[in-house]
Amino acid sequence: MLSSNTPSLDEITIAYIRAGNVYINARITGGFLANLKGLLFRPPLNDREALVLSPCNSVHTCGMQYAIDLIFLNKQFQVLKIVHDLDPWRFTCCKEASHTMKMLGGQADSLDLKVGQTFIFYPATTD
């Protein structure tokens, strides 16, 4: 969970996420249009790299060229649901989620991410 002196995700553009003993490099997006665009027109993510959409509880993969893993988080950054290897031209959601993390397909398994795990965000830059 973010401490009281850490900015909200609204104020973070790049962060390191700690998930147990794993660190993930993340870019944070906000707003409808940025969330709608997501990974479209961007190069594929690398290992241990994520795009975090906030606020977001539903994702499409229309126009994607590769499968992605989705990690749905609540307001306290606890993992509610993991969708593995979602193929292009699909849609999924998690009504209870506040944030959604997109990763390269297979990364959730590779990093041993689990439902119930809580992530900690460390801002790398702020606006």
Secondary structure, 3 states (H helix, E strand, C coil): CCCCCCCCHHHEEEEEEEECCEEEEEEEECCHHHHHHCCCCCCCCCCCEEEEECCCCEEECCCCCCCEEEEEECCCCEEEEEEEEECCCCEEECCCCCEEEEEECCHHHHCCCCCCCECEEEEEEEC
